[in-house]
Amino acid sequence: METSSSRFKSLAITAGLSFWFSIITFSTGYFSFEVLAIFVAILLTITQIFAKKISKLLDIFAIINTKIFLSILFIFVISIYGILFRFLRIDLLRLKSQRDSYWLKIESSDNDRKQF
């Protein structure tokens, strides 16, 4: 973002804030496209007018916004995999013995050689 123009930074920040605005308003139940359009128009106007003066602030905000978004995305993806594995009854670590497992059962004896 440091090599980008201040106008582009303004557009990126507007897109990021409008995304978070829509997520928050949708989760609270107050989402409407009219309010979103007004929010985007006001924010875009303000950030475009003051783009040169707040360029450093836009850099910092873009980095923070990206870190928050990627961390939430990472947590969401890991959660989906956990839920999917639980739903499909996949035990990756083979902690429980399963009767429908495709692993071969091996008889163990006391004479097994141990390699260290």
PyMOL commands that set and color helices and strands:
alter all, ss='L'
color gray80, all
select helices_A, chain A and resi 6-28+33-49+55-87
alter helices_A, ss='H'
color red, helices_A
deselect
rebuild
show_as cartoon
